[in-house]
Amino acid sequence: MELNEIYEVEKKFDAELETIADLAALEQLRVKYLGKKGYITDIMSKFREVPVEQKKEFGQKVNALKNKIENKIEETK
């Protein structure tokens, strides 16, 4: 797992958020990224593969992305 994968997920989310037309689509987007089988959960499952010296930065980046997604979804509602 590399940090650039986090940036790719972030870019993908931003692009998909632009296409949201209604609350149902917004909810589907939320589940896709934040749900039990979503992108953020998938990224966090790979945390143990991250080298020790990168764990802190990796964790901070993932949490920042998660918070950004949560905030953008709330703003869009």
BATORMI-170483 format. One record per atom (N, C-alpha, C, O): residue number from 1; atom name; y, z, x. Coordinates in nm, 3 decimals, decimal comma. Each point is the difference from the previous one (the first is absolute). Layout:
BATORMI-170483
{num->NUM	atomo->CA	north->Y	up->Z	east->X}
...
end
This chain:
BATORMI-170483
{num->1	atomo->N	north->-0,119	up->0,000	east->0,085}
{num->1	atomo->CA	north->0,119	up->0,000	east->-0,085}
{num->1	atomo->C	north->0,123	up->0,000	east->0,088}
{num->1	atomo->O	north->0,013	up->0,083	east->0,091}
{num->2	atomo->N	north->0,075	up->-0,173	east->-0,117}
{num->2	atomo->CA	north->0,120	up->-0,009	east->0,081}
{num->2	atomo->C	north->0,124	up->0,018	east->-0,088}
{num->2	atomo->O	north->-0,004	up->-0,019	east->-0,121}
{num->3	atomo->N	north->0,113	up->0,056	east->0,187}
{num->3	atomo->CA	north->0,124	up->0,023	east->-0,072}
{num->3	atomo->C	north->0,051	up->-0,126	east->-0,069}
{num->3	atomo->O	north->0,062	up->0,008	east->-0,105}
{num->4	atomo->N	north->-0,088	up->-0,125	east->0,165}
{num->4	atomo->CA	north->0,048	up->-0,122	east->-0,064}
{num->4	atomo->C	north->-0,069	up->-0,025	east->-0,134}
{num->4	atomo->O	north->0,055	up->-0,070	east->-0,085}
{num->5	atomo->N	north->-0,174	up->0,125	east->0,065}
{num->5	atomo->CA	north->-0,066	up->-0,012	east->-0,131}
{num->5	atomo->C	north->0,079	up->0,076	east->-0,107}
{num->5	atomo->O	north->0,007	up->-0,043	east->-0,115}
{num->6	atomo->N	north->0,052	up->0,154	east->0,154}
{num->6	atomo->CA	north->0,084	up->0,077	east->-0,094}
{num->6	atomo->C	north->0,121	up->-0,085	east->-0,040}
{num->6	atomo->O	north->0,037	up->-0,004	east->-0,118}
{num->7	atomo->N	north->0,023	up->-0,063	east->0,215}
{num->7	atomo->CA	north->0,115	up->-0,085	east->-0,030}
{num->7	atomo->C	north->-0,040	up->-0,117	east->-0,089}
{num->7	atomo->O	north->0,078	up->-0,041	east->-0,087}
{num->8	atomo->N	north->-0,197	up->-0,013	east->0,107}
{num->8	atomo->CA	north->-0,047	up->-0,110	east->-0,084}
{num->8	atomo->C	north->-0,015	up->0,045	east->-0,146}
{num->8	atomo->O	north->0,040	up->-0,071	east->-0,092}
{num->9	atomo->N	north->-0,096	up->0,191	east->0,072}
{num->9	atomo->CA	north->-0,014	up->0,054	east->-0,136}
{num->9	atomo->C	north->0,138	up->0,021	east->-0,061}
{num->9	atomo->O	north->0,020	up->-0,028	east->-0,118}
{num->10	atomo->N	north->0,073	up->0,076	east->0,198}
{num->10	atomo->CA	north->0,137	up->0,024	east->-0,050}
{num->10	atomo->C	north->0,065	up->-0,132	east->-0,043}
{num->10	atomo->O	north->0,063	up->-0,006	east->-0,106}
{num->11	atomo->N	north->-0,075	up->-0,097	east->0,186}
{num->11	atomo->CA	north->0,057	up->-0,131	east->-0,034}
{num->11	atomo->C	north->-0,064	up->-0,055	east->-0,127}
{num->11	atomo->O	north->0,068	up->-0,055	east->-0,087}
{num->12	atomo->N	north->-0,199	up->0,069	east->0,078}
{num->12	atomo->CA	north->-0,073	up->-0,049	east->-0,117}
{num->12	atomo->C	north->0,045	up->0,072	east->-0,127}
{num->12	atomo->O	north->0,020	up->-0,062	east->-0,104}
{num->13	atomo->N	north->-0,003	up->0,195	east->0,116}
{num->13	atomo->CA	north->0,047	up->0,078	east->-0,115}
{num->13	atomo->C	north->0,139	up->-0,046	east->-0,044}
{num->13	atomo->O	north->0,024	up->-0,022	east->-0,118}
{num->14	atomo->N	north->0,067	up->0,007	east->0,214}
{num->14	atomo->CA	north->0,137	up->-0,043	east->-0,032}
{num->14	atomo->C	north->-0,001	up->-0,135	east->-0,071}
{num->14	atomo->O	north->0,074	up->-0,020	east->-0,097}
{num->15	atomo->N	north->-0,157	up->-0,073	east->0,145}
{num->15	atomo->CA	north->-0,008	up->-0,132	east->-0,062}
{num->15	atomo->C	north->-0,056	up->0,009	east->-0,142}
{num->15	atomo->O	north->0,051	up->-0,066	east->-0,091}
{num->16	atomo->N	north->-0,154	up->0,147	east->0,072}
{num->16	atomo->CA	north->-0,060	up->0,012	east->-0,133}
{num->16	atomo->C	north->0,092	up->0,073	east->-0,097}
{num->16	atomo->O	north->0,002	up->-0,030	east->-0,119}
{num->17	atomo->N	north->0,075	up->0,125	east->0,169}
{num->17	atomo->CA	north->0,093	up->0,075	east->-0,085}
{num->17	atomo->C	north->0,105	up->-0,093	east->-0,060}
{num->17	atomo->O	north->0,044	up->0,020	east->-0,112}
{num->18	atomo->N	north->-0,006	up->-0,123	east->0,187}
{num->18	atomo->CA	north->0,100	up->-0,096	east->-0,048}
{num->18	atomo->C	north->-0,049	up->-0,077	east->-0,122}
{num->18	atomo->O	north->0,081	up->-0,048	east->-0,079}
{num->19	atomo->N	north->-0,212	up->0,035	east->0,063}
{num->19	atomo->CA	north->-0,055	up->-0,081	east->-0,108}
{num->19	atomo->C	north->-0,032	up->0,080	east->-0,126}
{num->19	atomo->O	north->-0,046	up->-0,056	east->-0,099}
{num->20	atomo->N	north->0,069	up->0,188	east->0,102}
{num->20	atomo->CA	north->-0,035	up->0,086	east->-0,113}
{num->20	atomo->C	north->0,092	up->-0,026	east->-0,119}
{num->20	atomo->O	north->0,123	up->-0,001	east->0,014}
{num->21	atomo->N	north->-0,184	up->-0,022	east->-0,130}
{num->21	atomo->CA	north->0,078	up->-0,033	east->-0,118}
{num->21	atomo->C	north->-0,002	up->0,110	east->-0,107}
{num->21	atomo->O	north->0,092	up->0,007	east->-0,081}
{num->22	atomo->N	north->-0,195	up->0,078	east->0,081}
{num->22	atomo->CA	north->-0,008	up->0,103	east->-0,104}
{num->22	atomo->C	north->-0,069	up->0,125	east->0,054}
{num->22	atomo->O	north->-0,049	up->0,002	east->0,113}
{num->23	atomo->N	north->0,046	up->0,102	east->-0,195}
{num->23	atomo->CA	north->-0,058	up->0,128	east->0,043}
{num->23	atomo->C	north->-0,150	up->-0,008	east->0,025}
{num->23	atomo->O	north->-0,051	up->0,068	east->0,088}
{num->24	atomo->N	north->-0,019	up->-0,151	east->-0,163}
{num->24	atomo->CA	north->-0,145	up->-0,013	east->0,021}
{num->24	atomo->C	north->-0,028	up->-0,058	east->0,139}
{num->24	atomo->O	north->-0,090	up->0,046	east->0,070}
{num->25	atomo->N	north->0,166	up->-0,147	east->-0,032}
{num->25	atomo->CA	north->-0,017	up->-0,061	east->0,132}
{num->25	atomo->C	north->0,039	up->0,099	east->0,109}
{num->25	atomo->O	north->-0,062	up->0,004	east->0,106}
{num->26	atomo->N	north->0,164	up->0,076	east->-0,132}
{num->26	atomo->CA	north->0,044	up->0,101	east->0,096}
{num->26	atomo->C	north->-0,110	up->0,105	east->0,020}
{num->26	atomo->O	north->-0,025	up->0,043	east->0,112}
{num->27	atomo->N	north->-0,039	up->-0,004	east->-0,220}
{num->27	atomo->CA	north->-0,109	up->0,097	east->0,009}
{num->27	atomo->C	north->-0,118	up->-0,058	east->0,079}
{num->27	atomo->O	north->-0,062	up->0,070	east->0,080}
{num->28	atomo->N	north->0,031	up->-0,196	east->-0,103}
{num->28	atomo->CA	north->-0,107	up->-0,066	east->0,076}
{num->28	atomo->C	north->0,034	up->-0,002	east->0,149}
{num->28	atomo->O	north->-0,088	up->0,021	east->0,084}
{num->29	atomo->N	north->0,213	up->-0,046	east->-0,053}
{num->29	atomo->CA	north->0,044	up->-0,001	east->0,140}
{num->29	atomo->C	north->-0,013	up->0,140	east->0,061}
{num->29	atomo->O	north->-0,044	up->0,015	east->0,114}
{num->30	atomo->N	north->0,081	up->0,087	east->-0,191}
{num->30	atomo->CA	north->-0,010	up->0,138	east->0,047}
{num->30	atomo->C	north->-0,146	up->0,034	east->0,034}
{num->30	atomo->O	north->-0,028	up->0,056	east->0,105}
{num->31	atomo->N	north->-0,062	up->-0,091	east->-0,195}
{num->31	atomo->CA	north->-0,142	up->0,027	east->0,021}
{num->31	atomo->C	north->-0,052	up->-0,078	east->0,121}
{num->31	atomo->O	north->-0,079	up->0,052	east->0,079}
{num->32	atomo->N	north->0,123	up->-0,175	east->-0,066}
{num->32	atomo->CA	north->-0,045	up->-0,085	east->0,111}
{num->32	atomo->C	north->0,036	up->0,061	east->0,135}
{num->32	atomo->O	north->-0,077	up->-0,013	east->0,096}
{num->33	atomo->N	north->0,192	up->0,078	east->-0,087}
{num->33	atomo->CA	north->0,044	up->0,056	east->0,127}
{num->33	atomo->C	north->-0,027	up->0,149	east->0,014}
{num->33	atomo->O	north->-0,034	up->0,047	east->0,109}
{num->34	atomo->N	north->0,047	up->0,028	east->-0,217}
{num->34	atomo->CA	north->-0,010	up->0,146	east->0,010}
{num->34	atomo->C	north->-0,126	up->0,057	east->-0,064}
{num->34	atomo->O	north->-0,026	up->0,120	east->0,013}
{num->35	atomo->N	north->-0,051	up->-0,202	east->-0,081}
{num->35	atomo->CA	north->-0,119	up->0,047	east->-0,070}
{num->35	atomo->C	north->-0,113	up->0,042	east->0,094}
{num->35	atomo->O	north->0,011	up->-0,013	east->0,122}
{num->36	atomo->N	north->-0,117	up->0,062	east->-0,182}
{num->36	atomo->CA	north->-0,115	up->0,051	east->0,075}
{num->36	atomo->C	north->-0,060	up->-0,105	east->0,094}
{num->36	atomo->O	north->-0,050	up->0,033	east->0,107}
{num->37	atomo->N	north->0,054	up->-0,158	east->-0,149}
{num->37	atomo->CA	north->-0,053	up->-0,109	east->0,083}
{num->37	atomo->C	north->0,113	up->-0,091	east->0,048}
{num->37	atomo->O	north->-0,023	up->-0,118	east->0,029}
{num->38	atomo->N	north->0,142	up->0,171	east->-0,022}
{num->38	atomo->CA	north->0,116	up->-0,079	east->0,037}
{num->38	atomo->C	north->0,019	up->-0,015	east->0,150}
{num->38	atomo->O	north->-0,077	up->0,053	east->0,081}
{num->39	atomo->N	north->0,181	up->-0,127	east->-0,047}
{num->39	atomo->CA	north->0,030	up->-0,029	east->0,140}
{num->39	atomo->C	north->0,027	up->0,126	east->0,082}
{num->39	atomo->O	north->-0,049	up->0,013	east->0,112}
{num->40	atomo->N	north->0,126	up->0,081	east->-0,166}
{num->40	atomo->CA	north->0,035	up->0,121	east->0,075}
{num->40	atomo->C	north->-0,126	up->0,083	east->0,027}
{num->40	atomo->O	north->-0,018	up->0,051	east->0,111}
{num->41	atomo->N	north->-0,067	up->-0,037	east->-0,211}
{num->41	atomo->CA	north->-0,126	up->0,073	east->0,019}
{num->41	atomo->C	north->-0,086	up->-0,068	east->0,105}
{num->41	atomo->O	north->-0,063	up->0,067	east->0,083}
{num->42	atomo->N	north->0,062	up->-0,199	east->-0,085}
{num->42	atomo->CA	north->-0,078	up->-0,076	east->0,099}
{num->42	atomo->C	north->0,054	up->0,023	east->0,141}
{num->42	atomo->O	north->-0,077	up->0,020	east->0,094}
{num->43	atomo->N	north->0,208	up->-0,022	east->-0,081}
{num->43	atomo->CA	north->0,061	up->0,023	east->0,131}
{num->43	atomo->C	north->-0,032	up->0,142	east->0,048}
{num->43	atomo->O	north->-0,035	up->0,020	east->0,117}
{num->44	atomo->N	north->0,047	up->0,077	east->-0,205}
{num->44	atomo->CA	north->-0,026	up->0,140	east->0,039}
{num->44	atomo->C	north->-0,147	up->0,021	east->0,037}
{num->44	atomo->O	north->-0,030	up->0,086	east->0,082}
{num->45	atomo->N	north->-0,060	up->-0,162	east->-0,140}
{num->45	atomo->CA	north->-0,142	up->0,014	east->0,033}
{num->45	atomo->C	north->-0,029	up->-0,045	east->0,143}
{num->45	atomo->O	north->-0,100	up->0,039	east->0,059}
{num->46	atomo->N	north->0,188	up->-0,120	east->-0,004}
{num->46	atomo->CA	north->-0,017	up->-0,049	east->0,137}
{num->46	atomo->C	north->0,069	up->0,090	east->0,102}
{num->46	atomo->O	north->0,000	up->-0,030	east->0,120}
{num->47	atomo->N	north->0,058	up->0,139	east->-0,166}
{num->47	atomo->CA	north->0,076	up->0,090	east->0,087}
{num->47	atomo->C	north->-0,084	up->0,050	east->0,117}
{num->47	atomo->O	north->0,051	up->0,013	east->0,111}
{num->48	atomo->N	north->-0,177	up->0,016	east->-0,135}
{num->48	atomo->CA	north->-0,085	up->0,055	east->0,107}
{num->48	atomo->C	north->-0,026	up->-0,100	east->0,111}
{num->48	atomo->O	north->-0,043	up->0,039	east->0,109}
{num->49	atomo->N	north->0,067	up->-0,168	east->-0,134}
{num->49	atomo->CA	north->-0,018	up->-0,102	east->0,103}
{num->49	atomo->C	north->0,120	up->-0,010	east->0,093}
{num->49	atomo->O	north->-0,007	up->-0,062	east->0,107}
{num->50	atomo->N	north->0,118	up->0,122	east->-0,147}
{num->50	atomo->CA	north->0,124	up->-0,009	east->0,077}
{num->50	atomo->C	north->-0,013	up->0,087	east->0,125}
{num->50	atomo->O	north->-0,045	up->0,115	east->-0,008}
{num->51	atomo->N	north->0,085	up->-0,168	east->0,123}
{num->51	atomo->CA	north->-0,003	up->0,082	east->0,123}
{num->51	atomo->C	north->0,086	up->0,126	east->-0,016}
{num->51	atomo->O	north->0,102	up->-0,002	east->-0,069}
{num->52	atomo->N	north->-0,145	up->0,110	east->0,133}
{num->52	atomo->CA	north->0,067	up->0,130	east->-0,014}
{num->52	atomo->C	north->0,149	up->-0,010	east->0,026}
{num->52	atomo->O	north->0,080	up->0,059	east->-0,073}
{num->53	atomo->N	north->-0,041	up->-0,132	east->0,177}
{num->53	atomo->CA	north->0,142	up->-0,008	east->0,036}
{num->53	atomo->C	north->0,084	up->-0,076	east->-0,103}
{num->53	atomo->O	north->0,123	up->0,007	east->0,003}
{num->54	atomo->N	north->-0,187	up->-0,079	east->-0,094}
{num->54	atomo->CA	north->0,073	up->-0,076	east->-0,102}
{num->54	atomo->C	north->-0,008	up->0,063	east->-0,139}
{num->54	atomo->O	north->0,066	up->-0,046	east->-0,093}
{num->55	atomo->N	north->-0,146	up->0,151	east->0,078}
{num->55	atomo->CA	north->-0,022	up->0,059	east->-0,132}
{num->55	atomo->C	north->0,129	up->0,048	east->-0,066}
{num->55	atomo->O	north->0,021	up->-0,024	east->-0,119}
{num->56	atomo->N	north->0,065	up->0,092	east->0,194}
{num->56	atomo->CA	north->0,123	up->0,054	east->-0,058}
{num->56	atomo->C	north->0,088	up->-0,112	east->-0,055}
{num->56	atomo->O	north->0,045	up->0,005	east->-0,115}
{num->57	atomo->N	north->-0,020	up->-0,107	east->0,198}
{num->57	atomo->CA	north->0,084	up->-0,112	east->-0,043}
{num->57	atomo->C	north->-0,065	up->-0,073	east->-0,117}
{num->57	atomo->O	north->0,068	up->-0,037	east->-0,096}
{num->58	atomo->N	north->-0,199	up->0,015	east->0,104}
{num->58	atomo->CA	north->-0,072	up->-0,069	east->-0,107}
{num->58	atomo->C	north->0,014	up->0,076	east->-0,132}
{num->58	atomo->O	north->0,033	up->-0,059	east->-0,103}
{num->59	atomo->N	north->-0,057	up->0,190	east->0,107}
{num->59	atomo->CA	north->0,012	up->0,082	east->-0,120}
{num->59	atomo->C	north->0,139	up->-0,003	east->-0,059}
{num->59	atomo->O	north->0,017	up->-0,008	east->-0,122}
{num->60	atomo->N	north->0,085	up->0,014	east->0,209}
{num->60	atomo->CA	north->0,138	up->-0,005	east->-0,048}
{num->60	atomo->C	north->0,031	up->-0,133	east->-0,066}
{num->60	atomo->O	north->0,067	up->-0,004	east->-0,104}
{num->61	atomo->N	north->-0,115	up->-0,104	east->0,163}
{num->61	atomo->CA	north->0,026	up->-0,134	east->-0,056}
{num->61	atomo->C	north->-0,069	up->-0,016	east->-0,136}
{num->61	atomo->O	north->0,058	up->-0,055	east->-0,094}
{num->62	atomo->N	north->-0,182	up->0,103	east->0,084}
{num->62	atomo->CA	north->-0,072	up->-0,012	east->-0,127}
{num->62	atomo->C	north->0,069	up->0,082	east->-0,109}
{num->62	atomo->O	north->0,017	up->-0,046	east->-0,112}
{num->63	atomo->N	north->0,022	up->0,169	east->0,147}
{num->63	atomo->CA	north->0,068	up->0,085	east->-0,098}
{num->63	atomo->C	north->0,134	up->-0,059	east->-0,042}
{num->63	atomo->O	north->0,037	up->0,006	east->-0,117}
{num->64	atomo->N	north->0,036	up->-0,063	east->0,213}
{num->64	atomo->CA	north->0,128	up->-0,063	east->-0,033}
{num->64	atomo->C	north->-0,022	up->-0,117	east->-0,095}
{num->64	atomo->O	north->0,076	up->-0,018	east->-0,095}
{num->65	atomo->N	north->-0,179	up->-0,063	east->0,121}
{num->65	atomo->CA	north->-0,030	up->-0,113	east->-0,088}
{num->65	atomo->C	north->-0,039	up->0,048	east->-0,139}
{num->65	atomo->O	north->0,045	up->-0,056	east->-0,100}
{num->66	atomo->N	north->-0,128	up->0,158	east->0,094}
{num->66	atomo->CA	north->-0,042	up->0,055	east->-0,130}
{num->66	atomo->C	north->0,121	up->0,048	east->-0,079}
{num->66	atomo->O	north->0,013	up->-0,028	east->-0,119}
{num->67	atomo->N	north->0,076	up->0,102	east->0,186}
{num->67	atomo->CA	north->0,120	up->0,049	east->-0,067}
{num->67	atomo->C	north->0,090	up->-0,114	east->-0,045}
{num->67	atomo->O	north->0,057	up->0,005	east->-0,109}
{num->68	atomo->N	north->-0,044	up->-0,107	east->0,192}
{num->68	atomo->CA	north->0,082	up->-0,116	east->-0,037}
{num->68	atomo->C	north->-0,057	up->-0,067	east->-0,125}
{num->68	atomo->O	north->0,075	up->-0,033	east->-0,092}
{num->69	atomo->N	north->-0,206	up->0,013	east->0,089}
{num->69	atomo->CA	north->-0,062	up->-0,064	east->-0,116}
{num->69	atomo->C	north->0,020	up->0,083	east->-0,126}
{num->69	atomo->O	north->0,036	up->-0,052	east->-0,105}
{num->70	atomo->N	north->-0,058	up->0,184	east->0,116}
{num->70	atomo->CA	north->0,020	up->0,088	east->-0,115}
{num->70	atomo->C	north->0,144	up->-0,008	east->-0,050}
{num->70	atomo->O	north->0,024	up->-0,010	east->-0,120}
{num->71	atomo->N	north->0,072	up->0,015	east->0,212}
{num->71	atomo->CA	north->0,142	up->-0,004	east->-0,038}
{num->71	atomo->C	north->0,039	up->-0,132	east->-0,062}
{num->71	atomo->O	north->0,071	up->-0,003	east->-0,100}
{num->72	atomo->N	north->-0,117	up->-0,107	east->0,157}
{num->72	atomo->CA	north->0,033	up->-0,134	east->-0,054}
{num->72	atomo->C	north->-0,057	up->-0,016	east->-0,141}
{num->72	atomo->O	north->0,065	up->-0,058	east->-0,086}
{num->73	atomo->N	north->-0,186	up->0,109	east->0,063}
{num->73	atomo->CA	north->-0,060	up->-0,011	east->-0,133}
{num->73	atomo->C	north->0,081	up->0,082	east->-0,100}
{num->73	atomo->O	north->0,025	up->-0,045	east->-0,112}
{num->74	atomo->N	north->0,014	up->0,165	east->0,151}
{num->74	atomo->CA	north->0,082	up->0,084	east->-0,090}
{num->74	atomo->C	north->0,134	up->-0,066	east->-0,029}
{num->74	atomo->O	north->0,046	up->0,001	east->-0,114}
{num->75	atomo->N	north->0,017	up->-0,058	east->0,215}
{num->75	atomo->CA	north->0,129	up->-0,068	east->-0,019}
{num->75	atomo->C	north->-0,014	up->-0,119	east->-0,095}
{num->75	atomo->O	north->0,088	up->-0,024	east->-0,083}
{num->76	atomo->N	north->-0,197	up->-0,048	east->0,097}
{num->76	atomo->CA	north->-0,022	up->-0,120	east->-0,080}
{num->76	atomo->C	north->-0,025	up->0,035	east->-0,148}
{num->76	atomo->O	north->0,037	up->-0,076	east->-0,089}
{num->77	atomo->N	north->-0,099	up->0,193	east->0,065}
{num->77	atomo->CA	north->-0,024	up->0,043	east->-0,138}
{num->77	atomo->C	north->0,132	up->0,013	east->-0,072}
{num->77	atomo->O	north->0,003	up->0,035	east->-0,118}
end
